[in-house]
Amino acid sequence: MALPEEIVTVDAILFDLDGTLIDSTPGVISAWKTFAEEYKLGSHLPIVQKTHGRRLADTLKDQTICNIQDTEVLESEILRFEDLVIQGNPVALEGAVEFLTQLDSHHDMRSRWTIVTSASRYYATQCIPKCKIPVPTSGFVTADDVSEGKPKPAPYLEGAKKLGIDVTKCLVIEDAPSGVQAGNSAGAKTLAVCTSHKREDLENCSEEIKRPTYIIDDLTAVRVNWENGKIQLTIDTRRRT
């Protein structure tokens, strides 16, 4: 019986960071616990789920969450929150380093991927080397580089622009529905990893978000090669857990 594999050919890959390449969950939970207590938000766990994948600036400004409107206070609180996350010791997710190493092993593929994160440049600069993840040769896109964060398409449009590739010829790899929505809205193919959300949640996305093009358990389900000037991915879409 043939394996349910998909062969996908793209010009470039745009990776989310937290929940896709690295696991920062312990630090995020700890940070929201601290902020929920200080801002009297009640239980922090629903906030963790609700805000995952969104820019921290947007969530801290949200009137239903911290409602921080002062620019200086907001910038200070973003740094404090992200430091708490970093103190939680984020680690690379299974398959992430191997996947990126495969991309970096070929001269032409090395310049065909980048990271597009809802976190700040400060956070990304700290976490990427801490998790021993390769740094994209073209640099990366952070919350500081766009005026609108996910689920708006701007971050992934900026990522494609940074690589000089038409976004419709890119694959966005995400774990959060807000990120999947951003990728779909930008016009890219989307691949969702079931690291922070259940497969059923990703399969049954709302009409606004739209279902990811592909869904996998984690990044160990992907193999990558360079074929005829493009990135060829072999994607194992089976539910393995």
C-alpha positions in Angstrom: 0.0 0.0 0.0 1.4 3.3 -1.1 2.2 5.9 1.6 0.0 9.0 1.6 2.8 11.3 0.6 2.6 14.6 -1.2 5.3 15.9 -3.6 5.3 19.7 -3.4 7.6 22.0 -5.5 8.1 25.6 -4.4 10.6 28.4 -4.9 11.0 29.2 -1.2 9.9 28.4 2.3 8.8 30.8 5.0 8.9 29.4 8.5 7.1 30.6 11.6 9.3 30.4 14.7 7.5 29.7 18.0 5.5 26.5 17.8 6.9 25.6 14.4 10.7 25.6 14.8 11.0 26.0 18.6 9.0 25.1 21.7 8.8 28.1 24.0 5.6 26.9 25.7 6.9 26.8 29.3 8.2 30.3 29.1 5.1 31.6 27.4 2.9 30.1 30.1 5.0 31.4 32.8 5.1 34.9 31.3 1.3 35.0 30.9 0.8 33.7 34.4 2.9 36.7 35.7 1.1 39.2 33.5 -2.4 37.8 34.3 -1.7 38.2 38.0 -0.3 41.7 37.6 -3.1 42.9 35.2 -5.8 41.0 37.0 -6.8 39.0 33.9 -8.0 35.9 35.7 -6.8 32.5 34.4 -3.8 32.8 32.1 -4.3 29.6 30.2 -7.2 30.8 28.0 -5.0 33.8 27.1 -2.1 31.6 26.1 -4.4 29.8 23.6 -6.2 32.9 22.4 -3.0 34.9 21.7 -0.7 32.2 20.2 0.7 33.3 16.9 -0.2 37.0 17.2 2.2 39.9 17.7 2.8 40.6 21.4 2.3 44.3 20.8 -1.2 43.6 19.5 -2.1 41.3 22.4 -0.8 43.6 25.1 -2.6 46.6 23.5 -5.8 44.6 23.2 -8.5 46.3 25.4 -9.8 42.9 26.4 -6.4 41.8 27.7 -3.8 44.2 29.1 -5.0 47.4 27.4 -1.6 49.0 27.3 -1.9 52.1 25.1 1.2 54.1 26.2 4.0 53.5 23.7 6.9 53.6 26.1 5.1 51.3 28.6 4.2 48.9 25.8 7.8 48.7 24.5 9.0 48.1 28.1 6.4 45.4 28.8 7.2 43.6 25.5 10.8 43.3 26.5 9.9 42.1 30.0 7.5 39.5 28.6 9.9 38.2 26.1 12.7 38.0 28.7 10.4 35.8 30.8 9.8 33.6 27.8 13.6 33.3 27.1 14.1 32.4 30.8 11.8 29.5 30.2 14.6 27.9 28.0 13.0 27.4 24.6 14.3 24.4 22.6 14.2 23.4 19.0 11.3 21.2 18.1 11.8 17.7 16.7 13.0 17.7 13.1 13.5 21.5 13.0 17.3 21.6 13.0 17.6 18.6 10.6 15.1 20.3 8.2 17.0 23.6 8.2 20.3 21.8 7.9 19.1 20.1 4.8 18.2 23.4 3.3 21.5 24.9 4.2 23.4 21.9 2.9 22.8 23.0 -0.7 24.2 26.3 -1.9 21.1 27.3 -3.9 18.6 26.3 -1.2 20.5 28.3 1.5 19.1 31.6 0.2 15.5 30.2 -0.4 14.2 30.2 3.2 13.7 32.6 6.0 11.9 32.9 9.4 8.8 35.1 9.8 8.0 35.6 13.5 5.4 37.5 15.5 8.0 38.1 18.1 10.4 41.1 18.2 13.8 41.3 16.7 15.3 41.3 20.2 13.5 38.0 21.0 14.4 36.3 17.6 18.1 37.4 17.9 18.2 35.8 21.4 16.2 32.6 20.7 17.4 31.4 17.4 21.0 30.9 18.5 19.9 29.7 21.9 17.9 26.9 20.3 20.9 26.1 17.9 18.8 26.8 14.9 20.6 28.0 11.7 20.2 31.7 11.0 18.7 32.4 7.6 21.3 33.9 5.3 18.9 36.6 4.1 18.0 37.5 7.7 14.5 37.2 9.1 11.2 39.1 9.5 10.0 40.1 12.9 7.1 42.0 14.4 9.3 45.1 14.2 9.4 44.9 10.4 5.6 45.1 9.6 2.8 47.5 10.5 0.3 44.7 10.7 0.9 41.3 12.3 -0.6 37.9 11.7 -3.4 37.0 10.8 -2.9 39.8 8.3 -0.8 38.8 5.3 1.9 41.5 5.7 4.5 39.4 7.6 4.6 36.7 4.9 4.5 39.2 2.1 7.5 40.8 3.7 9.2 37.4 4.0 8.7 36.6 0.3 10.0 40.1 -0.5 13.1 39.6 1.6 13.9 36.5 -0.5 13.0 38.2 -3.8 10.4 35.5 -4.5 6.8 35.8 -5.6 4.8 34.8 -2.4 2.5 32.6 -4.5 5.5 30.4 -5.2 6.3 30.0 -1.5 5.3 27.5 1.2 4.4 28.9 4.6 5.0 26.5 7.5 3.0 27.3 10.6 1.4 25.9 13.7 -1.2 28.5 14.6 -4.5 29.2 12.9 -3.6 32.9 12.8 -0.4 32.2 11.0 -2.2 29.8 8.6 -4.6 32.6 7.8 -1.8 35.0 7.2 -0.1 32.6 4.8 -3.4 31.8 3.0 -4.3 35.5 2.7 -0.8 36.2 1.3 -1.5 33.7 -1.5 1.1 31.1 -0.4 0.7 27.4 0.0 0.4 26.5 3.7 1.7 23.6 5.7 0.5 23.2 9.3 2.3 21.3 12.0 0.3 19.8 14.9 2.5 21.0 17.7 0.3 23.6 19.4 -3.1 22.7 18.0 -5.0 19.5 17.4 -5.2 18.2 13.9 -9.0 18.4 14.0 -8.7 22.2 14.8 -6.5 22.7 11.7 -8.7 20.5 9.5 -11.8 22.3 10.5 -10.7 25.9 10.2 -13.3 28.6 9.7 -14.1 29.9 6.3 -12.1 33.1 7.2 -8.9 31.2 8.1 -9.3 28.4 5.5 -7.8 25.0 5.8 -4.0 24.6 5.5 -2.9 23.1 2.1 -1.2 20.3 4.0 -1.2 19.1 7.6 1.6 17.0 9.3 2.4 15.9 12.8 5.8 17.5 13.0 8.8 18.5 10.8 10.2 14.9 10.8 7.4 14.2 8.3 9.2 16.3 5.6 12.1 15.5 3.3 13.6 18.1 1.1 15.7 18.1 -2.2 16.8 20.6 -4.8 15.3 19.6 -8.2 15.6 21.7 -11.4 16.1 25.0 -9.6 13.3 24.5 -7.1 12.8 23.1 -3.6 11.0 19.7 -3.7 9.4 18.5 -0.5 8.1 15.1 0.1 5.4 15.4 2.8 4.1 12.5 4.8 0.6 13.6 5.8 -0.3 10.5 7.9 -1.5 10.9 11.4 1.2 9.1 13.4 0.1 9.8 17.0 
